[in-house]
Structures are given as C-alpha cells and as structure tokens.
Amino acid sequence: MQPGYLFAALPGVLQDGTKFIADAIARGAAAVLAPVGTVVPDEIELITDANPRAAFARLAAEFYGAQPETIFAVTGTNGKTSTANLLKQIWEGLGYRAGRQCQRAQALPPRRARWAHSASSAPILRRKVR
C-alpha cells in the first residue's frame, strides 16, 4: 500500500480484506473498494459493490487500457507447461511478441519473475500483459 492508492478489501478463502482497511488507511489509502455494507471514515472515498473482486477487475481494465489482441489458455491435467513453452517458442519464431504464465512462474517480455500464486489477480495480470 502506497499513500494515495486504492485499497481493494476483497473477501478471500482464508482472510477477509475488510479486516485490513484500518491498516490500509493508516498507510495512506485514499480510497477503499469493499463489499456492500462496509463502513469507512468520512474522509476516505468508499466504493462498494456486491462483487468487489469483479469491480476490481473492471477498474484494472480501465486503468491499464488495451490488452493483447489474442490471449491463449492451455488447460488440462498433464503437459500444460510444456505446451505453453512450445507455443511461446513457435509464436516468437514467427515474429510475434509472446509470453506465458505457468503455475508459479511467468515469462512475459521483457522479464521473468516468480509469482506467489498460480492464478494472478486481474490487476496484476493486466499490468503484466499490456
């Protein structure tokens, strides 16, 4: 959390993001996105939505703008990483800008990184693929 940022208080499997609103405000959050019924101090901008995770994804889409024309997904039990690596190499060989996200690693030009989760949140994914 940086001063002036929006804090998205999203419900999770293990934690409820609304429990961290006070800490986010203390760290300088300018606004909070949270489920309907959430209360914050009057000086903090509050955005509520019945589905705050979906609202956060829509905000990320507006903030980060245009995404690649084509995004390809590989699903299944076996061979996903190998298939994604092979497709990335084929597309790069054909002159396309290509990237991949497999389990806990990603290779989106121009850098590689390890991710904490196998499924990234909408804002992180949008920032990485633009």
A tleap script that builds the chain and sets N, CA, C and O, in Angstrom:
source leaprc.protein.ff14SB
mol = sequence {
  NMET GLN PRO GLY TYR LEU PHE ALA ALA LEU
  PRO GLY VAL LEU GLN ASP GLY THR LYS PHE
  ILE ALA ASP ALA ILE ALA ARG GLY ALA ALA
  ALA VAL LEU ALA PRO VAL GLY THR VAL VAL
  PRO ASP GLU ILE GLU LEU ILE THR ASP ALA
  ASN PRO ARG ALA ALA PHE ALA ARG LEU ALA
  ALA GLU PHE TYR GLY ALA GLN PRO GLU THR
  ILE PHE ALA VAL THR GLY THR ASN GLY LYS
  THR SER THR ALA ASN LEU LEU LYS GLN ILE
  TRP GLU GLY LEU GLY TYR ARG ALA GLY ARG
  GLN CYS GLN ARG ALA GLN ALA LEU PRO PRO
  ARG ARG ALA ARG TRP ALA HIE SER ALA SER
  SER ALA PRO ILE LEU ARG ARG LYS VAL CARG
}
set mol.1.N position { 0.842 -1.178 0.000 }
set mol.1.CA position { 0.000 0.000 0.000 }
set mol.1.C position { 0.881 1.232 0.000 }
set mol.1.O position { 1.772 1.379 0.837 }
set mol.2.N position { 0.618 2.121 -0.957 }
set mol.2.CA position { 1.317 3.400 -1.048 }
set mol.2.C position { 0.321 4.522 -0.764 }
set mol.2.O position { -0.863 4.382 -1.071 }
set mol.3.N position { 0.774 5.616 -0.192 }
set mol.3.CA position { -0.134 6.751 0.035 }
set mol.3.C position { -0.804 7.182 -1.271 }
set mol.3.O position { -0.158 7.303 -2.312 }
set mol.4.N position { -2.110 7.408 -1.184 }
set mol.4.CA position { -2.867 7.851 -2.346 }
set mol.4.C position { -3.462 6.732 -3.176 }
set mol.4.O position { -4.210 7.001 -4.116 }
set mol.5.N position { -3.150 5.474 -2.856 }
set mol.5.CA position { -3.640 4.330 -3.629 }
set mol.5.C position { -5.039 3.915 -3.190 }
set mol.5.O position { -5.521 4.294 -2.122 }
set mol.6.N position { -5.668 3.131 -4.042 }
set mol.6.CA position { -6.931 2.478 -3.725 }
set mol.6.C position { -6.619 1.162 -3.020 }
set mol.6.O position { -5.755 0.407 -3.467 }
set mol.7.N position { -7.312 0.888 -1.931 }
set mol.7.CA position { -7.184 -0.401 -1.257 }
set mol.7.C position { -8.405 -1.226 -1.600 }
set mol.7.O position { -9.533 -0.804 -1.347 }
set mol.8.N position { -8.193 -2.398 -2.174 }
set mol.8.CA position { -9.288 -3.309 -2.508 }
set mol.8.C position { -9.432 -4.310 -1.373 }
set mol.8.O position { -8.593 -5.194 -1.202 }
set mol.9.N position { -10.493 -4.166 -0.605 }
set mol.9.CA position { -10.764 -5.045 0.540 }
set mol.9.C position { -11.611 -6.216 0.054 }
set mol.9.O position { -12.832 -6.225 0.209 }
set mol.10.N position { -10.947 -7.194 -0.533 }
set mol.10.CA position { -11.644 -8.313 -1.164 }
set mol.10.C position { -11.819 -9.482 -0.198 }
set mol.10.O position { -10.927 -9.781 0.595 }
set mol.11.N position { -12.968 -10.134 -0.272 }
set mol.11.CA position { -13.147 -11.343 0.541 }
set mol.11.C position { -12.288 -12.464 -0.030 }
set mol.11.O position { -12.173 -12.602 -1.248 }
set mol.12.N position { -11.691 -13.254 0.837 }
set mol.12.CA position { -10.853 -14.355 0.392 }
set mol.12.C position { -11.239 -15.648 1.070 }
set mol.12.O position { -12.130 -15.678 1.919 }
set mol.13.N position { -10.572 -16.703 0.696 }
set mol.13.CA position { -10.844 -18.012 1.285 }
set mol.13.C position { -10.363 -18.051 2.736 }
set mol.13.O position { -11.055 -18.565 3.614 }
set mol.14.N position { -9.168 -17.503 2.977 }
set mol.14.CA position { -8.592 -17.550 4.320 }
set mol.14.C position { -8.713 -16.242 5.094 }
set mol.14.O position { -8.737 -16.249 6.325 }
set mol.15.N position { -8.789 -15.131 4.388 }
set mol.15.CA position { -8.845 -13.820 5.037 }
set mol.15.C position { -9.927 -12.962 4.394 }
set mol.15.O position { -10.267 -13.140 3.224 }
set mol.16.N position { -10.453 -12.042 5.167 }
set mol.16.CA position { -11.409 -11.069 4.663 }
set mol.16.C position { -10.689 -9.732 4.588 }
set mol.16.O position { -10.239 -9.206 5.606 }
set mol.17.N position { -10.580 -9.185 3.389 }
set mol.17.CA position { -9.847 -7.945 3.194 }
set mol.17.C position { -10.359 -6.776 4.001 }
set mol.17.O position { -9.611 -5.834 4.261 }
set mol.18.N position { -11.622 -6.811 4.406 }
set mol.18.CA position { -12.144 -5.702 5.211 }
set mol.18.C position { -11.448 -5.611 6.566 }
set mol.18.O position { -11.466 -4.554 7.197 }
set mol.19.N position { -10.841 -6.695 7.018 }
set mol.19.CA position { -10.110 -6.674 8.297 }
set mol.19.C position { -8.860 -5.800 8.226 }
set mol.19.O position { -8.300 -5.425 9.256 }
set mol.20.N position { -8.423 -5.476 6.998 }
set mol.20.CA position { -7.178 -4.726 6.821 }
set mol.20.C position { -7.415 -3.277 6.400 }
set mol.20.O position { -6.466 -2.556 6.091 }
set mol.21.N position { -8.673 -2.853 6.389 }
set mol.21.CA position { -8.986 -1.490 5.959 }
set mol.21.C position { -8.318 -0.446 6.856 }
set mol.21.O position { -7.724 0.504 6.346 }
set mol.22.N position { -8.401 -0.601 8.157 }
set mol.22.CA position { -7.811 0.385 9.082 }
set mol.22.C position { -6.306 0.518 8.846 }
set mol.22.O position { -5.769 1.626 8.857 }
set mol.23.N position { -5.629 -0.605 8.634 }
set mol.23.CA position { -4.187 -0.569 8.367 }
set mol.23.C position { -3.906 0.133 7.038 }
set mol.23.O position { -2.963 0.918 6.944 }
set mol.24.N position { -4.708 -0.140 6.020 }
set mol.24.CA position { -4.513 0.500 4.713 }
set mol.24.C position { -4.701 2.009 4.821 }
set mol.24.O position { -3.942 2.776 4.228 }
set mol.25.N position { -5.698 2.428 5.566 }
set mol.25.CA position { -5.929 3.861 5.766 }
set mol.25.C position { -4.757 4.480 6.516 }
set mol.25.O position { -4.306 5.571 6.166 }
set mol.26.N position { -4.261 3.798 7.542 }
set mol.26.CA position { -3.099 4.300 8.294 }
set mol.26.C position { -1.874 4.431 7.402 }
set mol.26.O position { -1.010 5.272 7.653 }
set mol.27.N position { -1.793 3.603 6.360 }
set mol.27.CA position { -0.660 3.657 5.422 }
set mol.27.C position { -0.895 4.649 4.285 }
set mol.27.O position { -0.038 4.814 3.417 }
set mol.28.N position { -2.049 5.306 4.288 }
set mol.28.CA position { -2.280 6.374 3.321 }
set mol.28.C position { -3.266 6.066 2.211 }
set mol.28.O position { -3.336 6.821 1.241 }
set mol.29.N position { -4.030 4.989 2.314 }
set mol.29.CA position { -5.024 4.693 1.276 }
set mol.29.C position { -5.957 5.889 1.107 }
set mol.29.O position { -6.452 6.445 2.087 }
set mol.30.N position { -6.190 6.274 -0.133 }
set mol.30.CA position { -7.074 7.401 -0.418 }
set mol.30.C position { -8.508 6.949 -0.623 }
set mol.30.O position { -9.448 7.724 -0.448 }
set mol.31.N position { -8.666 5.674 -0.999 }
set mol.31.CA position { -9.995 5.136 -1.271 }
set mol.31.C position { -10.005 3.652 -0.957 }
set mol.31.O position { -8.961 3.001 -0.921 }
set mol.32.N position { -11.211 3.124 -0.729 }
set mol.32.CA position { -11.386 1.709 -0.420 }
set mol.32.C position { -12.486 1.144 -1.318 }
set mol.32.O position { -13.558 1.734 -1.456 }
set mol.33.N position { -12.205 0.006 -1.917 }
set mol.33.CA position { -13.204 -0.773 -2.651 }
set mol.33.C position { -13.539 -1.957 -1.766 }
set mol.33.O position { -12.646 -2.701 -1.359 }
set mol.34.N position { -14.824 -2.140 -1.461 }
set mol.34.CA position { -15.205 -3.176 -0.497 }
set mol.34.C position { -16.625 -3.670 -0.779 }
set mol.34.O position { -17.365 -3.071 -1.560 }
set mol.35.N position { -16.986 -4.773 -0.125 }
set mol.35.CA position { -18.356 -5.266 -0.276 }
set mol.35.C position { -19.381 -4.265 0.261 }
set mol.35.O position { -19.078 -3.443 1.126 }
set mol.36.N position { -20.598 -4.355 -0.274 }
set mol.36.CA position { -21.710 -3.528 0.202 }
set mol.36.C position { -21.856 -3.714 1.712 }
set mol.36.O position { -21.756 -4.830 2.222 }
set mol.37.N position { -22.093 -2.613 2.416 }
set mol.37.CA position { -22.256 -2.662 3.867 }
set mol.37.C position { -21.006 -2.277 4.632 }
set mol.37.O position { -21.053 -2.122 5.853 }
set mol.38.N position { -19.886 -2.120 3.938 }
set mol.38.CA position { -18.632 -1.724 4.591 }
set mol.38.C position { -18.704 -0.242 4.956 }
set mol.38.O position { -19.267 0.565 4.216 }
set mol.39.N position { -18.129 0.101 6.099 }
set mol.39.CA position { -18.106 1.485 6.571 }
set mol.39.C position { -16.659 1.910 6.756 }
set mol.39.O position { -15.842 1.158 7.288 }
set mol.40.N position { -16.349 3.131 6.310 }
set mol.40.CA position { -15.011 3.701 6.495 }
set mol.40.C position { -15.176 5.131 7.008 }
set mol.40.O position { -16.274 5.682 6.933 }
set mol.41.N position { -14.104 5.748 7.531 }
set mol.41.CA position { -14.202 7.143 7.969 }
set mol.41.C position { -14.642 8.058 6.814 }
set mol.41.O position { -14.340 7.785 5.652 }
set mol.42.N position { -15.348 9.129 7.139 }
set mol.42.CA position { -15.906 10.040 6.136 }
set mol.42.C position { -14.873 10.610 5.176 }
set mol.42.O position { -15.199 10.879 4.020 }
set mol.43.N position { -13.631 10.802 5.626 }
set mol.43.CA position { -12.616 11.425 4.767 }
set mol.43.C position { -12.043 10.455 3.716 }
set mol.43.O position { -11.260 10.866 2.859 }
set mol.44.N position { -12.423 9.196 3.778 }
set mol.44.CA position { -11.940 8.191 2.830 }
set mol.44.C position { -13.029 7.908 1.801 }
set mol.44.O position { -14.183 7.667 2.155 }
set mol.45.N position { -12.659 7.939 0.549 }
set mol.45.CA position { -13.595 7.613 -0.534 }
set mol.45.C position { -13.909 6.120 -0.468 }
set mol.45.O position { -12.997 5.297 -0.393 }
set mol.46.N position { -15.184 5.772 -0.494 }
set mol.46.CA position { -15.596 4.375 -0.415 }
set mol.46.C position { -16.355 3.984 -1.673 }
set mol.46.O position { -17.305 4.660 -2.069 }
set mol.47.N position { -15.937 2.901 -2.293 }
set mol.47.CA position { -16.625 2.321 -3.442 }
set mol.47.C position { -17.099 0.943 -2.998 }
set mol.47.O position { -16.289 0.099 -2.617 }
set mol.48.N position { -18.406 0.714 -3.046 }
set mol.48.CA position { -18.915 -0.599 -2.656 }
set mol.48.C position { -19.529 -1.295 -3.859 }
set mol.48.O position { -20.033 -0.657 -4.784 }
set mol.49.N position { -19.473 -2.608 -3.822 }
set mol.49.CA position { -20.031 -3.427 -4.894 }
set mol.49.C position { -20.398 -4.779 -4.302 }
set mol.49.O position { -19.720 -5.280 -3.405 }
set mol.50.N position { -21.470 -5.360 -4.810 }
set mol.50.CA position { -21.869 -6.694 -4.349 }
set mol.50.C position { -20.808 -7.728 -4.680 }
set mol.50.O position { -20.692 -8.741 -3.991 }
set mol.51.N position { -20.030 -7.481 -5.734 }
set mol.51.CA position { -18.935 -8.373 -6.130 }
set mol.51.C position { -17.678 -7.517 -6.305 }
set mol.51.O position { -17.319 -7.177 -7.432 }
set mol.52.N position { -17.001 -7.162 -5.197 }
set mol.52.CA position { -15.857 -6.258 -5.305 }
set mol.52.C position { -14.693 -6.817 -6.124 }
set mol.52.O position { -13.924 -6.047 -6.701 }
set mol.53.N position { -14.551 -8.138 -6.184 }
set mol.53.CA position { -13.471 -8.717 -6.994 }
set mol.53.C position { -13.707 -8.417 -8.480 }
set mol.53.O position { -12.774 -8.060 -9.199 }
set mol.54.N position { -14.938 -8.561 -8.929 }
set mol.54.CA position { -15.271 -8.241 -10.325 }
set mol.54.C position { -15.124 -6.740 -10.579 }
set mol.54.O position { -14.648 -6.333 -11.639 }
set mol.55.N position { -15.530 -5.925 -9.614 }
set mol.55.CA position { -15.373 -4.474 -9.751 }
set mol.55.C position { -13.894 -4.106 -9.854 }
set mol.55.O position { -13.527 -3.227 -10.634 }
set mol.56.N position { -13.049 -4.768 -9.077 }
set mol.56.CA position { -11.599 -4.526 -9.122 }
set mol.56.C position { -11.039 -4.893 -10.498 }
set mol.56.O position { -10.177 -4.193 -11.030 }
set mol.57.N position { -11.528 -5.979 -11.061 }
set mol.57.CA position { -11.091 -6.379 -12.407 }
set mol.57.C position { -11.501 -5.320 -13.437 }
set mol.57.O position { -10.719 -5.001 -14.332 }
set mol.58.N position { -12.705 -4.778 -13.323 }
set mol.58.CA position { -13.155 -3.733 -14.251 }
set mol.58.C position { -12.311 -2.464 -14.090 }
set mol.58.O position { -11.957 -1.822 -15.079 }
set mol.59.N position { -11.990 -2.105 -12.843 }
set mol.59.CA position { -11.132 -0.939 -12.611 }
set mol.59.C position { -9.751 -1.152 -13.232 }
set mol.59.O position { -9.192 -0.241 -13.842 }
set mol.60.N position { -9.207 -2.357 -13.075 }
set mol.60.CA position { -7.895 -2.666 -13.669 }
set mol.60.C position { -7.955 -2.542 -15.183 }
set mol.60.O position { -7.020 -2.028 -15.799 }
set mol.61.N position { -9.042 -3.005 -15.789 }
set mol.61.CA position { -9.184 -2.914 -17.245 }
set mol.61.C position { -9.183 -1.453 -17.691 }
set mol.61.O position { -8.561 -1.114 -18.697 }
set mol.62.N position { -9.868 -0.598 -16.959 }
set mol.62.CA position { -9.886 0.829 -17.292 }
set mol.62.C position { -8.518 1.467 -17.073 }
set mol.62.O position { -8.056 2.253 -17.900 }
set mol.63.N position { -7.872 1.128 -15.961 }
set mol.63.CA position { -6.596 1.736 -15.607 }
set mol.63.C position { -5.484 1.343 -16.574 }
set mol.63.O position { -4.725 2.201 -17.024 }
set mol.64.N position { -5.380 0.046 -16.899 }
set mol.64.CA position { -4.274 -0.425 -17.725 }
set mol.64.C position { -4.558 -0.381 -19.215 }
set mol.64.O position { -3.638 -0.517 -20.021 }
set mol.65.N position { -5.808 -0.196 -19.596 }
set mol.65.CA position { -6.126 0.001 -21.001 }
set mol.65.C position { -6.028 -1.251 -21.851 }
set mol.65.O position { -6.237 -2.371 -21.385 }
set mol.66.N position { -5.701 -1.020 -23.116 }
set mol.66.CA position { -5.721 -2.074 -24.134 }
set mol.66.C position { -4.848 -3.268 -23.770 }
set mol.66.O position { -3.753 -3.126 -23.225 }
set mol.67.N position { -5.358 -4.422 -24.081 }
set mol.67.CA position { -4.656 -5.683 -23.845 }
set mol.67.C position { -4.309 -6.315 -25.187 }
set mol.67.O position { -4.780 -5.856 -26.227 }
set mol.68.N position { -3.491 -7.362 -25.175 }
set mol.68.CA position { -3.165 -8.018 -26.439 }
set mol.68.C position { -4.430 -8.459 -27.172 }
set mol.68.O position { -5.437 -8.801 -26.552 }
set mol.69.N position { -4.361 -8.444 -28.494 }
set mol.69.CA position { -5.499 -8.859 -29.308 }
set mol.69.C position { -5.833 -10.330 -29.079 }
set mol.69.O position { -6.998 -10.725 -29.124 }
set mol.70.N position { -4.799 -11.138 -28.833 }
set mol.70.CA position { -5.004 -12.573 -28.656 }
set mol.70.C position { -4.344 -13.054 -27.371 }
set mol.70.O position { -3.179 -12.759 -27.107 }
set mol.71.N position { -5.097 -13.789 -26.587 }
set mol.71.CA position { -4.574 -14.457 -25.401 }
set mol.71.C position { -5.021 -15.905 -25.497 }
set mol.71.O position { -6.185 -16.180 -25.788 }
set mol.72.N position { -4.101 -16.834 -25.255 }
set mol.72.CA position { -4.372 -18.257 -25.417 }
set mol.72.C position { -4.206 -18.945 -24.072 }
set mol.72.O position { -3.267 -18.650 -23.334 }
set mol.73.N position { -5.110 -19.857 -23.750 }
set mol.73.CA position { -5.040 -20.590 -22.485 }
set mol.73.C position { -4.860 -22.080 -22.750 }
set mol.73.O position { -5.445 -22.630 -23.683 }
set mol.74.N position { -4.046 -22.724 -21.924 }
set mol.74.CA position { -3.836 -24.172 -22.002 }
set mol.74.C position { -4.315 -24.758 -20.680 }
set mol.74.O position { -3.832 -24.366 -19.618 }
set mol.75.N position { -5.257 -25.688 -20.737 }
set mol.75.CA position { -5.759 -26.318 -19.523 }
set mol.75.C position { -5.637 -27.830 -19.649 }
set mol.75.O position { -5.419 -28.355 -20.741 }
set mol.76.N position { -5.775 -28.513 -18.545 }
set mol.76.CA position { -5.721 -29.966 -18.563 }
set mol.76.C position { -4.953 -30.490 -17.371 }
set mol.76.O position { -4.584 -29.737 -16.469 }
set mol.77.N position { -4.719 -31.775 -17.376 }
set mol.77.CA position { -4.042 -32.422 -16.259 }
set mol.77.C position { -2.542 -32.490 -16.471 }
set mol.77.O position { -1.777 -32.168 -15.561 }
set mol.78.N position { -2.109 -32.899 -17.639 }
set mol.78.CA position { -0.682 -33.085 -17.909 }
set mol.78.C position { -0.251 -32.301 -19.147 }
set mol.78.O position { -1.017 -32.151 -20.099 }
set mol.79.N position { 0.983 -31.805 -19.119 }
set mol.79.CA position { 1.579 -31.193 -20.302 }
set mol.79.C position { 1.303 -29.726 -20.518 }
set mol.79.O position { 1.643 -29.193 -21.573 }
set mol.80.N position { 0.698 -29.053 -19.556 }
set mol.80.CA position { 0.364 -27.642 -19.754 }
set mol.80.C position { 1.616 -26.779 -19.919 }
set mol.80.O position { 1.696 -25.975 -20.848 }
set mol.81.N position { 2.576 -26.939 -19.036 }
set mol.81.CA position { 3.785 -26.116 -19.099 }
set mol.81.C position { 4.551 -26.373 -20.382 }
set mol.81.O position { 4.991 -25.430 -21.040 }
set mol.82.N position { 4.714 -27.627 -20.745 }
set mol.82.CA position { 5.422 -27.960 -21.990 }
set mol.82.C position { 4.710 -27.377 -23.199 }
set mol.82.O position { 5.349 -26.832 -24.098 }
set mol.83.N position { 3.390 -27.491 -23.222 }
set mol.83.CA position { 2.616 -26.959 -24.347 }
set mol.83.C position { 2.740 -25.443 -24.422 }
set mol.83.O position { 2.937 -24.883 -25.500 }
set mol.84.N position { 2.625 -24.779 -23.272 }
set mol.84.CA position { 2.741 -23.319 -23.249 }
set mol.84.C position { 4.132 -22.869 -23.685 }
set mol.84.O position { 4.259 -21.900 -24.434 }
set mol.85.N position { 5.174 -23.556 -23.227 }
set mol.85.CA position { 6.539 -23.216 -23.644 }
set mol.85.C position { 6.720 -23.410 -25.144 }
set mol.85.O position { 7.322 -22.565 -25.807 }
set mol.86.N position { 6.214 -24.499 -25.680 }
set mol.86.CA position { 6.327 -24.789 -27.109 }
set mol.86.C position { 5.599 -23.718 -27.929 }
set mol.86.O position { 6.144 -23.208 -28.908 }
set mol.87.N position { 4.372 -23.380 -27.529 }
set mol.87.CA position { 3.622 -22.356 -28.253 }
set mol.87.C position { 4.321 -21.006 -28.202 }
set mol.87.O position { 4.363 -20.288 -29.202 }
set mol.88.N position { 4.869 -20.656 -27.042 }
set mol.88.CA position { 5.605 -19.396 -26.916 }
set mol.88.C position { 6.778 -19.359 -27.890 }
set mol.88.O position { 6.997 -18.351 -28.563 }
set mol.89.N position { 7.525 -20.444 -27.966 }
set mol.89.CA position { 8.672 -20.505 -28.870 }
set mol.89.C position { 8.233 -20.428 -30.339 }
set mol.89.O position { 8.880 -19.767 -31.151 }
set mol.90.N position { 7.148 -21.097 -30.667 }
set mol.90.CA position { 6.640 -21.057 -32.048 }
set mol.90.C position { 6.247 -19.631 -32.415 }
set mol.90.O position { 6.649 -19.120 -33.460 }
set mol.91.N position { 5.448 -18.983 -31.541 }
set mol.91.CA position { 4.996 -17.628 -31.854 }
set mol.91.C position { 6.162 -16.643 -31.920 }
set mol.91.O position { 6.180 -15.764 -32.781 }
set mol.92.N position { 7.130 -16.782 -31.025 }
set mol.92.CA position { 8.302 -15.902 -31.100 }
set mol.92.C position { 9.078 -16.150 -32.387 }
set mol.92.O position { 9.571 -15.212 -33.014 }
set mol.93.N position { 9.183 -17.418 -32.776 }
set mol.93.CA position { 9.857 -17.760 -34.023 }
set mol.93.C position { 9.172 -17.165 -35.240 }
set mol.93.O position { 9.819 -16.899 -36.253 }
set mol.94.N position { 7.882 -16.959 -35.147 }
set mol.94.CA position { 7.111 -16.349 -36.234 }
set mol.94.C position { 7.114 -14.820 -36.153 }
set mol.94.O position { 6.501 -14.144 -36.979 }
set mol.95.N position { 7.813 -14.286 -35.145 }
set mol.95.CA position { 7.946 -12.844 -35.023 }
set mol.95.C position { 6.927 -12.162 -34.130 }
set mol.95.O position { 6.876 -10.933 -34.090 }
set mol.96.N position { 6.112 -12.926 -33.411 }
set mol.96.CA position { 5.132 -12.343 -32.502 }
set mol.96.C position { 5.739 -12.115 -31.122 }
set mol.96.O position { 6.642 -12.842 -30.707 }
set mol.97.N position { 5.248 -11.116 -30.424 }
set mol.97.CA position { 5.609 -10.917 -29.026 }
set mol.97.C position { 4.776 -11.925 -28.242 }
set mol.97.O position { 3.548 -11.905 -28.320 }
set mol.98.N position { 5.424 -12.797 -27.497 }
set mol.98.CA position { 4.712 -13.864 -26.797 }
set mol.98.C position { 5.185 -13.960 -25.353 }
set mol.98.O position { 6.323 -13.619 -25.031 }
set mol.99.N position { 4.301 -14.424 -24.503 }
set mol.99.CA position { 4.628 -14.634 -23.096 }
set mol.99.C position { 3.844 -15.826 -22.604 }
set mol.99.O position { 2.989 -16.359 -23.311 }
set mol.100.N position { 4.141 -16.242 -21.380 }
set mol.100.CA position { 3.404 -17.360 -20.815 }
set mol.100.C position { 3.377 -17.248 -19.308 }
set mol.100.O position { 4.274 -16.664 -18.701 }
set mol.101.N position { 2.348 -17.807 -18.711 }
set mol.101.CA position { 2.246 -17.924 -17.265 }
set mol.101.C position { 1.931 -19.371 -16.984 }
set mol.101.O position { 0.915 -19.896 -17.438 }
set mol.102.N position { 2.803 -20.016 -16.236 }
set mol.102.CA position { 2.613 -21.427 -15.899 }
set mol.102.C position { 2.841 -21.605 -14.407 }
set mol.102.O position { 3.893 -21.246 -13.878 }
set mol.103.N position { 1.864 -22.150 -13.753 }
set mol.103.CA position { 1.946 -22.386 -12.315 }
set mol.103.C position { 2.444 -21.148 -11.607 }
set mol.103.O position { 1.722 -20.153 -11.543 }
set mol.104.N position { 3.656 -21.173 -11.071 }
set mol.104.CA position { 4.126 -20.037 -10.269 }
set mol.104.C position { 5.224 -19.234 -10.936 }
set mol.104.O position { 5.970 -18.533 -10.253 }
set mol.105.N position { 5.339 -19.317 -12.226 }
set mol.105.CA position { 6.342 -18.517 -12.924 }
set mol.105.C position { 5.709 -17.930 -14.165 }
set mol.105.O position { 4.739 -18.468 -14.700 }
set mol.106.N position { 6.263 -16.826 -14.614 }
set mol.106.CA position { 5.772 -16.226 -15.835 }
set mol.106.C position { 6.950 -15.718 -16.641 }
set mol.106.O position { 7.997 -15.380 -16.087 }
set mol.107.N position { 6.780 -15.667 -17.913 }
set mol.107.CA position { 7.799 -15.120 -18.798 }
set mol.107.C position { 7.084 -14.222 -19.795 }
set mol.107.O position { 6.787 -14.625 -20.920 }
set mol.108.N position { 6.818 -13.014 -19.365 }
set mol.108.CA position { 6.181 -12.028 -20.228 }
set mol.108.C position { 7.234 -10.990 -20.555 }
set mol.108.O position { 7.807 -10.388 -19.646 }
set mol.109.N position { 7.502 -10.766 -21.829 }
set mol.109.CA position { 8.571 -9.844 -22.199 }
set mol.109.C position { 8.404 -8.516 -21.479 }
set mol.109.O position { 7.275 -8.042 -21.361 }
set mol.110.N position { 9.450 -7.904 -21.001 }
set mol.110.CA position { 10.840 -8.266 -21.228 }
set mol.110.C position { 11.504 -8.984 -20.053 }
set mol.110.O position { 12.728 -9.106 -20.047 }
set mol.111.N position { 10.757 -9.459 -19.067 }
set mol.111.CA position { 11.398 -10.046 -17.886 }
set mol.111.C position { 10.703 -11.324 -17.446 }
set mol.111.O position { 9.607 -11.650 -17.900 }
set mol.112.N position { 11.365 -12.029 -16.562 }
set mol.112.CA position { 10.814 -13.240 -15.962 }
set mol.112.C position { 10.664 -12.999 -14.471 }
set mol.112.O position { 11.422 -12.222 -13.889 }
set mol.113.N position { 9.701 -13.653 -13.851 }
set mol.113.CA position { 9.500 -13.481 -12.410 }
set mol.113.C position { 8.779 -14.688 -11.841 }
set mol.113.O position { 8.124 -15.437 -12.565 }
set mol.114.N position { 8.909 -14.867 -10.540 }
set mol.114.CA position { 8.155 -15.902 -9.826 }
set mol.114.C position { 6.944 -15.222 -9.209 }
set mol.114.O position { 7.051 -14.103 -8.705 }
set mol.115.N position { 5.801 -15.880 -9.241 }
set mol.115.CA position { 4.597 -15.341 -8.642 }
set mol.115.C position { 4.249 -16.143 -7.415 }
set mol.115.O position { 4.569 -17.329 -7.334 }
set mol.116.N position { 3.596 -15.513 -6.458 }
set mol.116.CA position { 3.220 -16.188 -5.222 }
set mol.116.C position { 2.031 -17.120 -5.416 }
set mol.116.O position { 1.850 -18.064 -4.646 }
set mol.117.N position { 1.218 -16.862 -6.440 }
set mol.117.CA position { 0.013 -17.662 -6.670 }
set mol.117.C position { -0.007 -18.133 -8.121 }
set mol.117.O position { 0.517 -17.460 -9.008 }
set mol.118.N position { -0.611 -19.283 -8.352 }
set mol.118.CA position { -0.684 -19.780 -9.720 }
set mol.118.C position { -1.721 -19.023 -10.534 }
set mol.118.O position { -1.611 -18.971 -11.758 }
set mol.119.N position { -2.712 -18.443 -9.902 }
set mol.119.CA position { -3.720 -17.637 -10.588 }
set mol.119.C position { -3.568 -16.197 -10.120 }
set mol.119.O position { -3.799 -15.893 -8.950 }
set mol.120.N position { -3.184 -15.322 -11.021 }
set mol.120.CA position { -2.945 -13.923 -10.670 }
set mol.120.C position { -4.242 -13.143 -10.607 }
set mol.120.O position { -5.223 -13.489 -11.264 }
set mol.121.N position { -4.236 -12.085 -9.806 }
set mol.121.CA position { -5.398 -11.210 -9.759 }
set mol.121.C position { -5.479 -10.419 -11.060 }
set mol.121.O position { -4.486 -10.272 -11.773 }
set mol.122.N position { -6.657 -9.921 -11.355 }
set mol.122.CA position { -6.873 -9.177 -12.597 }
set mol.122.C position { -5.910 -7.997 -12.755 }
set mol.122.O position { -5.340 -7.837 -13.834 }
set mol.123.N position { -5.703 -7.161 -11.722 }
set mol.123.CA position { -4.781 -6.037 -11.916 }
set mol.123.C position { -3.353 -6.472 -12.212 }
set mol.123.O position { -2.688 -5.865 -13.051 }
set mol.124.N position { -2.876 -7.500 -11.548 }
set mol.124.CA position { -1.503 -7.966 -11.801 }
set mol.124.C position { -1.389 -8.506 -13.216 }
set mol.124.O position { -0.446 -8.171 -13.934 }
set mol.125.N position { -2.326 -9.326 -13.617 }
set mol.125.CA position { -2.282 -9.897 -14.965 }
set mol.125.C position { -2.401 -8.809 -16.022 }
set mol.125.O position { -1.670 -8.845 -17.011 }
set mol.126.N position { -3.282 -7.861 -15.850 }
set mol.126.CA position { -3.439 -6.774 -16.822 }
set mol.126.C position { -2.165 -5.960 -16.937 }
set mol.126.O position { -1.763 -5.596 -18.042 }
set mol.127.N position { -1.519 -5.666 -15.808 }
set mol.127.CA position { -0.279 -4.892 -15.837 }
set mol.127.C position { 0.811 -5.669 -16.579 }
set mol.127.O position { 1.583 -5.075 -17.332 }
set mol.128.N position { 0.882 -6.976 -16.378 }
set mol.128.CA position { 1.941 -7.781 -16.971 }
set mol.128.C position { 1.790 -7.966 -18.476 }
set mol.128.O position { 2.795 -8.026 -19.185 }
set mol.129.N position { 0.557 -8.060 -18.986 }
set mol.129.CA position { 0.395 -8.402 -20.393 }
set mol.129.C position { 0.173 -7.214 -21.310 }
set mol.129.O position { 0.017 -7.406 -22.516 }
set mol.130.N position { 0.154 -6.015 -20.798 }
set mol.130.CA position { -0.082 -4.883 -21.696 }
set mol.130.C position { 1.121 -4.553 -22.521 }
set mol.130.O position { 1.081 -3.623 -23.326 }
savepdb mol mol.pdb
quit
